[in-house]
Amino acid sequence: MSVLVMAPTGRDSFLICDLLQKISIHSTPVQDFHAAWIRMPDAGALVLAEEALTPELVESFSRVLKEQPAWSDLPLILLTTSGEVTIQSLQRRTLRAPLGNVLLLERPIRPETLISTIKSALRARSRQYQLRDQLQQYRQAEEALRKAEKLAVAGRLAASVAHEINNPLEAVTNLLYLMRTTPHDPPMDEYLVLAEQELARVTEIAKQTLKFYREPSPHGPTNVAEVLESVLLLYRPRIAARNVTVQKELPPTASIPAGAGELRQLFSNLIGNALDSMRSGGQLRIRAREGLDPAGGQRAGIRISVADTGTGIPVELRAKVFEPFVTTKTDDTGTGLGLWVTSEIVQKHGGKIRVRSSVDQQHSGTTFSVFLPYQNTPAA
């Protein structure tokens, strides 16, 4: 880190840089705001002579300091002139007020005082850079978690699709065998119709699967009912295998400005979790309706609920279900990332997600309620 020294008049700039060089602190003299601005992103501190301040310079520095990232607060050390309080000194105080939090050093300054102040400023700046690095690492880890969950979703989706496609393909294989071994009479037409129907099933499954990754611009309107129906189509074998009945109430025209792929991932996580909790049968209720933000305010949007009659979520986990690596599954199928990613998608679209659950044997089950606004604006 370098200390920028801006004292364009007198010998202060030369003396300060010479002093810092003797104690192995790198410093750079700058003559104007442009030279300082170029070097500020990597600077450790800025030493500024008060006589260099003009209204234009204060405005320029103030604007740049306000545009710093959240982790940054460049230390400013202002060299002032000592003396009694006068109209001129009050004017100078008013002039430098927009610079915010600055360290004032009255001249003449003892070298020990200047060195101690600069070292303290550099230590504070070093901690800021450490915070920046930690934030970058956090963002990288967060992105890695998202990618890991996408891979997990892709793996589960691929296994589900492979299982579902296998059934109609096996049927087509058997039908073609019968067509090849059966004499040419009227039953042949029936076999052809059945084969075409089974191949149409395969085509539809493939088309719905591709929609998870090939979607239109996220800025365009996406029909919520169509997305939910496509997810239910992919989960149809699991729904049938687990003897789960589905009740749905979906407005056919309700749309929101969101990416179809992200909405599919959101609903796939919620519906998949619901089915995992009903291994011995149950009821899945999906409802979407237009309305206002249930938490208050006047934001209009779509409210979606996914409710099951499964085993429920233990009390000790309910407050943490949207945190990464928290899973309610007792086997190895849960990554602990699905609901966290779901929550991130909802927040990205300015929405809210809530959960209610019960583990009572008579009335167990879980309901996830999602609100997605028509406009991506923060909640009030």
C-alpha positions in Angstrom: 0.0 0.0 0.0 1.2 3.5 -0.8 0.6 6.7 1.0 -0.5 9.5 -1.3 0.8 12.9 -0.3 -0.9 16.0 -1.9 0.8 19.2 -0.8 1.4 21.1 -4.0 2.8 24.2 -2.3 5.9 24.5 -0.1 8.2 21.6 0.8 5.7 19.5 2.8 5.3 16.9 0.1 9.1 16.3 -0.3 9.7 16.3 3.5 6.9 13.8 4.2 7.8 11.4 1.4 11.5 11.5 2.5 10.5 10.8 6.2 8.3 7.9 5.2 11.0 6.5 2.9 13.4 6.3 5.8 11.0 4.0 7.7 10.3 1.9 4.6 6.7 3.2 4.0 6.1 3.6 0.3 4.7 7.1 -0.6 3.7 8.8 -3.8 3.5 12.6 -4.2 0.6 13.8 -6.2 0.0 17.3 -7.6 -3.7 17.3 -8.4 -7.0 15.5 -7.9 -6.7 13.5 -11.2 -3.3 12.0 -10.2 -4.7 11.2 -6.7 -7.9 9.6 -8.2 -5.9 7.3 -10.4 -4.0 5.8 -7.5 -6.7 5.9 -4.8 -8.1 2.3 -5.4 -4.8 0.8 -4.1 -3.8 3.6 -1.7 -3.4 3.0 2.0 -4.0 6.6 3.1 -4.1 10.2 1.7 -2.2 13.0 3.3 -3.7 16.3 2.2 -2.5 19.9 2.9 -5.4 22.1 3.8 -4.2 25.0 1.7 -4.7 22.8 -1.4 -8.4 22.6 -0.7 -10.7 24.5 -3.0 -14.5 24.1 -3.3 -14.0 22.2 -6.6 -11.4 19.8 -5.1 -13.6 19.1 -2.0 -16.5 18.3 -4.3 -14.4 16.0 -6.4 -13.0 14.1 -3.4 -16.4 14.0 -1.6 -18.0 12.4 -4.7 -15.2 9.8 -5.0 -15.3 8.9 -1.3 -19.1 8.4 -1.5 -18.7 6.0 -4.4 -16.3 3.7 -2.5 -17.4 0.1 -2.1 -19.1 -0.8 1.2 -15.9 -2.2 2.7 -13.7 0.8 1.9 -13.2 4.0 4.0 -9.9 5.5 2.7 -8.2 7.3 5.7 -7.7 11.0 5.1 -5.0 12.9 7.1 -5.5 16.6 6.8 -2.6 19.0 7.6 -4.1 22.1 9.1 -2.7 25.4 10.2 -2.7 26.1 14.0 -3.8 29.2 15.6 -6.9 30.9 17.2 -10.4 30.4 16.0 -11.1 33.0 13.4 -13.6 33.6 10.6 -11.0 32.1 8.2 -10.6 29.0 10.3 -14.3 28.5 10.6 -14.6 28.9 6.8 -12.0 26.3 6.3 -13.8 23.9 8.7 -17.0 24.4 6.7 -15.2 23.8 3.5 -13.7 20.5 4.5 -17.0 19.2 6.2 -18.1 17.2 3.1 -14.9 15.1 3.3 -16.5 13.3 6.3 -14.3 11.4 8.7 -10.8 12.9 8.5 -7.8 12.9 10.9 -6.6 16.5 11.6 -2.9 17.2 12.3 -2.0 20.8 13.2 1.3 22.1 11.9 4.1 22.2 12.9 3.9 18.5 13.3 6.4 16.4 15.2 7.8 13.6 13.0 6.8 11.0 15.6 3.2 12.2 15.6 3.0 12.1 11.8 4.5 8.6 11.6 2.3 7.2 14.4 -0.8 8.7 12.7 0.1 7.3 9.3 0.9 3.8 10.7 -2.5 3.8 12.5 -4.2 4.7 9.2 -2.4 2.0 7.3 -3.4 -0.6 9.9 -7.0 0.4 9.6 -6.7 0.3 5.8 -5.1 -3.1 5.9 -8.1 -4.4 7.9 -10.4 -3.0 5.2 -8.6 -4.9 2.5 -8.9 -8.1 4.7 -12.6 -7.5 4.9 -12.7 -7.1 1.1 -10.9 -10.4 0.6 -13.3 -12.1 3.0 -16.3 -10.8 1.1 -14.8 -12.0 -2.2 -14.2 -15.4 -0.7 -17.8 -15.5 0.6 -19.2 -14.6 -2.8 -17.1 -17.3 -4.4 -18.3 -19.8 -1.8 -21.9 -18.7 -2.4 -21.5 -19.1 -6.1 -19.9 -22.6 -5.6 -22.9 -23.6 -3.5 -25.3 -22.5 -6.2 -23.4 -24.4 -8.8 -23.3 -27.5 -6.5 -27.1 -27.3 -6.1 -27.6 -26.9 -9.8 -25.5 -30.0 -10.4 -27.5 -31.9 -7.8 -30.8 -30.8 -9.3 -29.5 -31.8 -12.8 -28.5 -35.2 -11.4 -31.9 -35.8 -9.7 -33.7 -34.6 -12.8 -31.6 -36.8 -15.1 -32.4 -39.9 -13.0 -36.1 -39.0 -12.9 -36.2 -38.4 -16.7 -34.2 -41.6 -17.5 -36.7 -43.6 -15.4 -39.7 -42.0 -17.0 -38.4 -42.3 -20.6 -37.5 -45.9 -20.1 -41.1 -47.0 -19.7 -42.5 -45.6 -23.0 -39.3 -46.8 -24.8 -39.7 -50.3 -23.5 -43.4 -50.2 -24.6 -42.3 -49.1 -28.1 -39.7 -51.9 -28.3 -42.4 -54.5 -27.4 -44.9 -53.0 -29.8 -42.3 -53.1 -32.6 -41.5 -56.7 -31.8 -45.2 -57.6 -32.0 -45.5 -55.7 -35.3 -42.6 -57.7 -36.7 -43.9 -61.1 -35.5 -47.7 -60.6 -36.0 -49.3 -61.4 -39.4 -50.4 -58.3 -41.2 -54.0 -57.9 -40.2 -56.0 -55.1 -38.4 -54.2 -55.4 -35.0 -51.2 -53.9 -36.7 -52.9 -50.4 -36.9 -53.6 -50.6 -33.1 -49.9 -51.3 -32.4 -48.9 -48.3 -34.6 -51.2 -46.0 -32.7 -49.9 -47.1 -29.4 -46.3 -46.8 -30.5 -46.9 -43.2 -31.7 -48.5 -42.3 -28.4 -45.5 -43.7 -26.4 -43.1 -41.8 -28.6 -45.1 -38.6 -28.2 -44.7 -39.1 -24.4 -40.9 -39.3 -24.9 -40.9 -36.1 -27.0 -43.0 -34.2 -24.4 -40.7 -35.3 -21.5 -37.6 -34.2 -23.5 -39.2 -30.9 -24.3 -40.1 -30.1 -20.7 -36.7 -31.2 -19.5 -34.9 -28.8 -21.9 -37.0 -26.0 -20.6 -35.1 -26.2 -17.4 -32.0 -24.8 -19.2 -33.3 -23.2 -22.4 -35.5 -20.3 -21.3 -36.4 -16.9 -22.8 -35.1 -13.6 -21.5 -35.7 -13.4 -17.8 -37.2 -9.9 -18.3 -40.2 -11.3 -20.2 -43.4 -12.5 -18.5 -43.5 -16.1 -17.4 -46.8 -18.0 -16.9 -46.7 -19.5 -13.4 -49.3 -22.1 -14.1 -47.4 -23.4 -17.1 -44.2 -23.7 -15.1 -46.0 -25.6 -12.3 -47.6 -27.9 -14.8 -44.3 -28.7 -16.4 -42.7 -29.6 -13.0 -45.7 -31.8 -12.1 -45.3 -33.6 -15.5 -41.7 -34.5 -14.7 -42.6 -35.7 -11.2 -45.6 -37.7 -12.5 -43.9 -41.2 -12.0 -42.9 -40.4 -8.4 -46.4 -39.0 -7.7 -47.9 -42.3 -9.0 -45.3 -44.6 -7.3 -45.9 -43.0 -3.9 -49.7 -43.0 -4.2 -49.9 -39.2 -3.8 -53.0 -37.4 -4.9 -52.6 -33.9 -6.3 -55.0 -31.0 -5.9 -54.2 -27.8 -7.8 -55.7 -24.4 -8.2 -53.8 -22.5 -10.8 -55.0 -19.3 -12.6 -54.3 -19.9 -16.3 -53.1 -16.4 -17.1 -51.1 -15.2 -14.1 -47.6 -14.2 -15.2 -44.6 -12.5 -13.5 -41.4 -11.0 -14.9 -39.0 -13.9 -14.0 -36.8 -16.5 -15.7 -38.7 -19.7 -16.4 -35.7 -21.8 -15.5 -35.3 -20.3 -12.1 -39.0 -20.7 -11.3 -38.8 -24.3 -12.4 -35.9 -24.9 -10.0 -37.8 -23.1 -7.2 -41.0 -25.2 -7.7 -39.1 -28.4 -8.4 -37.3 -28.0 -5.0 -40.6 -27.4 -3.1 -42.5 -30.2 -4.9 -39.6 -32.6 -4.7 -39.3 -32.1 -0.9 -43.0 -32.5 -0.5 -42.9 -35.9 -2.3 -39.9 -37.0 -0.3 -41.9 -36.4 2.9 -44.8 -38.6 1.7 -43.2 -42.0 1.0 -46.3 -43.9 2.0 -48.9 -41.8 0.2 -50.6 -38.5 1.0 -52.0 -35.4 -0.6 -50.1 -32.6 -2.4 -52.0 -29.3 -2.7 -50.7 -26.6 -5.0 -52.4 -23.2 -5.1 -51.6 -20.0 -6.9 -53.6 -16.8 -6.8 -53.2 -13.1 -7.4 -53.0 -10.9 -4.4 -51.1 -8.4 -2.2 -48.0 -9.0 -0.2 -49.2 -11.1 2.9 -46.7 -9.3 5.1 -48.4 -6.0 4.6 -47.9 -3.2 2.1 -49.5 -2.7 -1.2 -47.2 -4.7 -3.5 -49.3 -6.8 -5.9 -48.1 -10.2 -7.1 -48.8 -13.9 -7.1 -49.0 -16.0 -3.9 -48.1 -19.7 -4.4 -48.5 -22.4 -1.7 -47.2 -25.9 -1.8 -48.7 -28.0 1.0 -48.2 -31.7 1.8 -49.5 -34.2 4.4 -46.0 -35.6 5.0 -43.9 -36.2 8.1 -43.4 -32.5 8.8 -40.3 -30.5 9.8 -38.9 -30.9 13.3 -39.3 -27.8 15.5 -35.5 -27.4 15.9 -35.0 -27.2 12.1 -37.8 -24.9 11.1 -35.9 -21.6 11.8 -32.9 -22.9 9.8 -34.4 -24.7 6.8 -33.4 -21.8 4.4 -29.7 -22.0 5.5 -27.2 -23.9 3.4 -26.4 -27.5 4.4 -29.5 -27.8 6.6 -31.5 -30.9 5.5 -34.5 -32.7 6.9 -33.8 -35.9 5.1 -32.3 -38.8 7.1 -30.9 -40.6 4.0 -28.1 -39.5 1.6 -30.4 -37.9 -0.9 -30.4 -34.4 0.6 -27.7 -31.9 -0.2 -29.0 -29.3 2.3 -28.9 -26.7 -0.5 -32.3 -26.9 -2.2 -34.3 -24.7 0.1 -31.4 -22.2 0.5 -31.2 -21.9 -3.3 -35.0 -21.6 -3.4 -34.9 -18.7 -0.8 -32.2 -17.0 -2.9 -34.3 -17.2 -6.0 -37.3 -15.7 -4.2 -35.2 -12.9 -2.7 -33.6 -12.2 -6.1 -37.1 -11.5 -7.5 -38.1 -9.3 -4.6 -40.4 -11.9 -3.1 -40.8 -13.7 0.3 -41.0 -17.3 1.3 -42.4 -18.7 4.6 -42.9 -22.2 6.0 -45.4 -23.7 8.4 -45.1 -27.3 9.6 -46.4 -29.8 12.1 -45.1 -33.2 13.2 -48.3 -34.2 15.0 -49.2 -37.7 13.9 -52.8 -36.8 13.3 -52.2 -33.6 11.4 -48.6 -33.6 10.2 -47.5 -31.8 7.1 -45.7 -28.8 5.7 -46.8 -25.7 3.8 -44.4 -23.4 1.9 -45.9 -20.0 1.0 -44.2 -17.9 -1.7 -45.0 -14.4 -2.7 -43.6 -13.1 -6.0 -44.3 -9.5 -6.9 -45.3 -8.2 -10.4 -42.4 -5.8 -10.1 -39.0 -6.7 -8.6 -39.0 -4.1 -5.8 -37.8 -4.5 -2.2 -40.4 -5.3 0.4 -41.7 -2.3 2.4 
